[in-house]
């Protein structure tokens, strides 16, 4: 991340330029990420495969994947779809899907892939013990991963079944998969939480320009905000507090699965997380109202996306949520004009290894450029523009994180006068840049087929702060 140049000005003191400072955070992982997949034998019944991980094709229905009860350990794309689902009862109606594109064959890392032969089971009705993995469907907006426990009977819409929850291990078996899938920015829905918020995005084949004609990099989404914040009650009209600027990011989902031989034994390793590039440029000015207790957090937009990633034949639905916010911590005495320019990347997630369990991964590489600020009174202030994020599978939260780049300033000015008419003014100032990254792993990561942990696992607070400039002045 990078910080834009500023100046700190105390009353009656010469403006002081602040020098550039850089910061790169060390990773806090607790353990290495899931191991890279090994070379596997060519695909065949019951033989482990290296599966592709990619975004599901656009514009056509994603067929369901079915692991057949009594099969040979191979999950296949089928001609079936989930026509409806009732979460309260667990009942689903399974019907034949309309014709779509031919399934993409899986790959082996040791030999070139060849088109798969038509499966004789693709058109078979579902049976007790079958496991269904489906993209979003009526009644299941976050997709469905379920095991058939009872076939109720035929209806005019398809076959009605009762289902129970299951895990990815029941459809991925002993296969392996690893990949990163960018989130299509045009698929993100945005809910503004205050006036003055606009949304822009850019993707291949459909470029949308940002504000004032600024072209965004492909794959990026951007939120611009220009809004007032609470002003100190005694502040003059000219010191009205406001925040303006933008957040721009290119999020991607990271997914890996390392299957273990033997049905139902769960994986040897797994990883689920979110990473991406982040940049923000924002300005906080005026005299913000004093914050009591916790810092005042002002959410300005909520973003949601449910990308479907295709893991071999299996559609895996990832739910991604972001709440962008401005946070101000002030004593109500400082009138300021600070601006920040931040660039960097981040990665948060959970990594699983057999025998070690789940461990957190949280990393960020941050750099700062020069910063300038103006402070016109004694006091303290801290401003951040950050995001609360969560990523999970099939509607269940797996990892949550809070990422907040910030700027913190302190100023102290003292004036004195004597009877002979002489006056003096002295002051001390300091300006700091930094970021906070925190979060936790949730129980729902057991969807991979790993053992359930008893409580949420904290990512561990990752904080980096560096002095931008400080000094004393007097006359």
C-alpha positions, 0 to 999 in steps of 0.5 A, spaced: 500 500 500 502 507 498 501 513 502 500 520 498 504 526 500 502 531 505 504 536 510 503 537 517 501 545 519 501 547 527 498 554 528 504 559 527 509 554 525 512 553 518 509 547 514 513 541 514 514 536 509 513 529 510 518 524 507 516 517 504 516 511 508 515 504 506 512 498 509 512 490 507 508 486 512 511 479 514 506 473 513 502 470 519 500 463 517 500 459 523 502 453 517 504 453 510 498 453 505 495 446 502 501 443 499 501 443 491 498 437 488 502 432 485 502 429 478 497 424 478 495 418 473 491 418 467 483 419 469 480 412 469 474 409 474 476 410 481 483 413 479 485 420 482 485 425 478 488 432 477 481 437 476 481 443 473 479 449 477 475 455 473 469 459 473 463 456 470 461 458 463 457 464 462 450 464 459 448 457 460 445 453 466 451 449 469 449 442 470 449 438 476 454 433 478 452 427 481 456 422 485 452 415 484 451 411 490 454 404 489 459 407 483 466 407 482 468 413 486 467 417 480 463 424 480 460 426 473 456 431 470 449 429 469 443 431 465 439 433 471 438 439 475 435 442 481 428 444 479 426 447 486 428 446 493 425 447 500 431 449 506 426 448 511 424 440 509 430 439 505 426 436 500 428 437 492 425 436 486 430 433 481 428 434 473 432 433 467 436 439 465 435 443 458 441 441 453 447 445 454 454 445 452 458 439 452 462 438 459 469 440 459 473 434 460 478 434 466 485 434 466 491 430 468 497 433 469 501 427 466 498 426 460 493 430 455 486 430 456 481 427 452 474 428 451 470 424 456 465 418 453 458 419 454 456 417 461 451 411 461 449 414 468 448 421 466 440 420 464 439 415 470 434 418 476 437 419 482 437 414 488 438 414 495 445 415 497 446 419 491 450 426 492 448 432 488 452 438 487 448 444 484 449 451 482 444 456 484 437 454 483 430 456 485 429 455 493 437 454 493 440 461 491 447 459 494 447 452 490 446 446 493 450 440 496 446 434 499 445 427 499 439 423 497 436 420 503 429 418 500 425 418 493 418 420 495 416 420 488 414 422 481 411 429 480 409 433 474 416 437 475 420 431 476 422 427 482 421 429 489 427 427 494 428 428 501 436 430 502 441 431 508 447 436 508 453 432 506 461 435 504 465 436 498 469 430 500 463 426 498 463 428 491 471 430 490 473 423 493 480 422 492 481 427 487 486 433 487 484 440 485 488 447 486 486 454 482 485 461 483 478 464 480 477 472 479 471 474 481 467 477 475 466 484 477 459 485 473 456 479 477 457 483 484 451 486 486 452 493 490 447 496 496 449 503 497 448 505 505 449 512 504 448 518 499 454 519 494 456 512 493 457 510 485 460 503 483 464 502 477 467 496 474 471 493 468 471 486 465 474 483 458 469 484 453 465 489 457 469 495 459 465 500 463 469 507 465 470 509 472 468 516 474 471 522 470 473 518 464 478 514 468 479 507 465 479 501 470 484 495 469 480 489 467 477 485 472 477 491 477 471 494 481 471 501 484 466 504 489 467 512 490 464 515 496 463 523 497 459 524 504 459 528 510 460 525 517 459 527 524 462 534 525 464 536 532 458 540 535 462 547 536 466 547 530 465 553 525 461 552 518 467 552 515 470 546 519 464 541 516 467 534 516 467 529 510 470 524 507 471 523 499 475 518 495 475 511 492 476 503 494 478 499 488 480 492 488 480 485 484 478 480 488 479 472 487 477 466 490 483 461 492 481 453 492 484 447 493 483 440 495 487 434 496 483 428 496 485 422 501 484 414 498 478 411 501 471 413 501 469 418 506 476 419 509 476 426 508 482 430 505 489 430 506 489 438 505 484 443 503 484 451 502 479 456 502 481 464 501 480 470 498 486 474 495 487 480 490 489 487 489 487 493 493 488 500 492 484 506 495 485 514 495 481 518 500 481 524 503 478 526 510 477 533 512 474 538 517 473 537 525 470 530 526 465 529 532 469 526 538 468 518 538 467 515 545 468 508 546 469 504 540 471 508 534 465 510 529 465 506 523 460 508 518 459 503 512 457 506 506 456 500 501 455 492 501 457 488 496 455 481 494 457 475 489 456 468 488 461 466 483 460 458 481 467 455 480 467 449 476 472 444 480 472 438 474 465 436 474 463 439 480 460 446 481 462 449 487 458 455 489 462 461 493 459 466 497 463 473 497 461 479 501 464 485 502 462 491 507 466 497 505 466 503 511 470 509 513 472 509 520 474 515 524 477 516 531 477 523 534 477 527 540 473 533 537 478 538 537 482 537 531 481 540 524 484 537 519 485 535 512 489 529 510 489 525 504 491 518 503 493 513 497 494 506 498 496 500 494 498 493 495 495 486 496 492 481 501 490 474 502 486 471 508 484 464 508 484 457 512 489 452 510 487 444 512 493 439 513 491 432 515 493 431 523 494 438 524 487 441 523 485 448 520 490 454 521 489 461 519 493 465 513 493 472 513 498 476 509 498 483 506 504 487 502 504 494 504 508 500 501 507 507 502 508 514 498 509 521 501 503 523 505 501 530 507 497 533 512 494 539 515 492 540 522 490 546 525 489 545 533 492 540 538 489 533 539 489 526 536 485 523 530 485 516 526 482 515 520 481 508 516 477 506 509 477 499 510 472 493 508 469 487 512 469 481 508 467 474 508 468 468 503 464 461 504 461 455 500 454 454 499 451 460 503 455 458 509 461 463 512 468 459 512 472 465 513 471 472 515 476 478 515 477 486 516 482 489 512 483 497 514 489 501 512 489 507 516 492 514 517 493 516 524 496 523 527 497 527 533 499 534 534 500 539 540 500 546 540 502 551 546 502 558 546 504 563 552 504 571 552 508 575 558 506 582 560 512 585 556 508 583 550 512 577 548 509 571 545 511 564 544 509 558 540 511 551 540 508 544 538 510 537 537 507 533 531 507 526 529 504 522 523 503 515 522 501 510 517 499 503 518 493 497 517 490 492 521 488 485 518 484 481 523 478 475 522 477 468 524 475 461 521 468 458 522 466 452 523 463 451 516 469 450 513 468 442 515 464 442 509 470 440 506 469 433 509 474 435 515 473 434 522 469 439 525 473 444 530 469 446 536 470 454 536 472 459 531 479 460 530 482 467 530 486 469 524 490 473 529 491 480 529 496 483 523 498 490 525 503 494 521 504 501 523 510 506 521 512 513 522 511 517 516 514 524 520 515 527 527 518 533 530 518 539 534 518 546 532 518 553 536 519 560 536 
